[in-house]
């Protein structure tokens, strides 16, 4: 009996290893996902979640998912990161900027518009998501085309039944969410492109590419990078290697298309930020 269990255990390991090796790994046009520049972040940001490149493209604004603070990360210094406390501790997952205003997304879909960032009087205006049902979010981005913010579901109850991942639009002219989804991502199309069973697609970060004008979405649970048009139609999907993308939680771009992806600490891996140079001729 013991021999049978041992044999089954090694069979399970070998099958699992085969499945990992059987995955196809490639890169979107313009990038080489196998050759990042890696930046380690300080202990205070081991729970790094959302990131946004500051306008100077030198500092990275970031949150961890436990504190009501925005951090300013300078990748070229060992000094402590400046922080801006905007609210009490909570489960904060992403942040976005319109260019003038900054917003933070909580996992329940509530938004915090931050005022006086990095001043002694920093605080936030709180906007609730009033759509009924169980909903969890980790992704927020600014849609300049519609002057709105878009939050993408990580787990919304209707999506579990129907094979889609929904996104909800927050209108900046009314400061309210639309009650109907802005778009729904077809999970079957992601599975077709990656050649595997996706299950539920659970985004953890999203950003609009400044040159391609397409939406790039990372998922820590699925360990994928998915590219859609601005209406959520899936165009490309890529598996991400675990040893490089331990837990991808945030994504942002520079104006010239360079892509930054943040990884939260997991297991023995330390949190980091990866930079991928953009070369449109590649």
N, C-alpha and C positions, 0 to 999 in steps of 0.2 A: 504493500500500500504506500509506504513512504517513498519507494523508488518511483512509483507512478506519479506522485505529487511533484517530486523533483523533476521528472521528465516533463511534466506539464508546465512547470515554472520556466524551464529553459526554452520550451517551445513558445510560450507567451513572450518571453524576452526577444527571441529571434524574430517572431512575427512583428512585434512592435518596432524593432530595429529596421526590418524590411520596409514597413509602412513609412517610416521616417525617410529612409533612403529612396523610396519609390516616388516621393513628392518631387515635383519639378520646381526648380528655383531659377528665376530669371529676373530681369530688371525692366522698368519702363524706359521707353526711348528717352535719351538725354541723361540717364543716370546709370551708375554701376553700384548696385546695392551691396556688392562684395568689397567695396573699397571706401569705407567712410573715414573721416577724421573723427576720432573719439575724444570726447571731453568728459572727464569725471567731475562729478559735482560734490559739494561738501556734505557733511553728515546731516545738516539741517534739511537737505533736499533729497534724502533717500526715498521719500514718498512722492517724488515729483510726478505731477499729473499733467495739466495743460500748460502749453508754452505759446508765447507770441514774441516774435522778433520786435524789439523796440525800433522806432523810426531811424535811430542812428545805426542800426544793423550791427551794433557792437554788444549791446546788452540784450538779454533775454528775460522777458517778464514771465514769471511762472508761479504756480501754486502747488502746494502739496495738498493731499486730500484729507487733511485732518485739521488745519488751522484756517481761520478767517484772515489770512494774510496774503499779500502779493509780494513776491520776492523779485529783486532785480539782480540777475546773475551776470557777472562779468567773468567770462571764461578765461581771461588772461591774468587774473589776480588770485592770490590766496587769502585775501581779506574776507571777513564775514560779509554776507550778502545784505544789503539794505532791505528792510521790510516795511510794508505799509499795512497796518491793521485796519480792516474795514468792517469786521463784524466778529461775533463770537465764533468759537470753534464749531466745526461741522463737516459734513461730507461734501467738499467742494471738488469738482471734477475737471472744469475747463474754464478758460477765459478767452475773451475776444475783444477787439477794439474796432471802432468805426473810423478811427483816425483822430477823433477828438475825445470820445468817451470810451470808458473801459467797463466791461461787464464780466461778472463771474457766474458760472453755472453751478448750482447745487444738484446733487444726484436726483432729487425729487422734481427737477425741472424749474425750480424757482430761480429767478435772476436777481443779481445785485449790481446796480449801477454805482460804481465807485466814484466818490467825489474827493477832491483834495488829496489825490494819491501822493504818498511820500511827503506829507505835511503832518504837523501835529494835530490837525483837525480832520484827518481822513475819516470818512464814514461812507454809508451806502444807502441808497433807496432800494427797497425790497419789492419785487414784483412776483406775485404768485402765479403758478400754473393752476388754472381752475377747471381743467378738463378732468372729468371723473375717470376712475379706474386706476389700477396699479401701474405705475410708470417709473422707470429708472433711466437716467440719462448720464452720459459721460462726454458728449461731444457738442461743441458750440462753435459756430463760425459766423462771420459777417458776410452777408450777401449784398454787395454794393449795387447789383443790378436792380434789386427790389427794395433797397434801403431798409434792410431788416436783419435780424439775427435768426439763425436756424439751429435748433437743438435736435440731435438725432437720438432716437431711442436706443438704449442698450437692451432693455427688456420692457416692452409694453404689452399688456395682456392680449390685445387683439392680434398682435404679430405672431404670437406663439401658435395660434390656431391656423393662420392663413399663409405662412411662408414668406412674409415680407418684413422689412425693417422700416418703420415710419419715421418721418421727420416733421417737426412742428415749427411754424414760423412765428416769430415775435415781431410785431409791427412797431417800428420806431416812431411812427407818426401818432399812434394811439397808445403805445406802451402796453399792449395787450397781445396775448397769443391768439392766433386763429384757432377755432375749435376743430376744423378739419385738417388732416395732414397736408403739408406742403407738397410732399411726394412720398412714395413708398418704394424702397429698393427691393428688387426681385432676388431673393436668396438663391433660387434655382439657377439663375443666370451666373451667379458667382461660382456655384458648384460646377457648372458646365465648363467655365473657363479655367478653374484650378484642378479639375479632374478628381475631385474628392467630395465626400459628404461634409457639408458645412454645418448642418444642424441649424442652429439659430445664429444669425450674423449679429455680433454685438460690438458695434463701433466704440472705440475709446478716445478718438481724436479725429478732427477733420479741419481742412483748410482749403481755400481756393487757390489754385496755381495762378500766379500773377501774369504769366505769359500764355499758357495754354487755355486759361479761363475754364478749367475743369476742376471738379471736386476730388481731392485726395483724402481717403479715409483709412485710418489704421485701426486694427482690432487686436487687442492684447489676448483676448480669449481665443479667437480664431487664428491668431498670429498671421495676419494678412494685411496687405495693402490693396485697397480697391479704389479704382478710378471710375467716376461717373461724370455725366454731364451735369449742368446746374439744375436739372430737373430730376436727378436721381436715377437716370437710366445707366445701367452698368455697361462700361466700355472695356475695361481691363481689370484683371485681378491677379495678384501675385502672392505666393506663399513666402513667408519670411523665416529665415533660419533661426532656430532657438538660440544658438550660441552667440548670435549677433544681436538679436532682438529678444531679449529675455522677457520684457513686458512693455511693449510699446504703448505709451499712454498719451503722448502729445505730438503734434506736427505743426510746422510753420515754415514759411518761405521768405527768402529775401526777394527784393525787387527783380533781381536777375535770374531767379528761379532756383537758387541753391536751397536745398531742402534740409531741415533739421527735424530729427525725431528723437523724443525723449523716452528713456526706458526707466521704469521704476525698479528699485532693488528687489530681487527675488532670489530665494535660495542663497547660493554663494556669490551671486553676481551683484556688484555694486551699481547703483543708479548712474546713468550717464546720458549724455546728449551726443547724438551722431550727426555729422554734417556730410551731405552728399552734394558734390559739385554738379551743377547743371551744364550740360553741353548739348545744345540743340542739334548739332551735327552728328552726334554719336549714334 
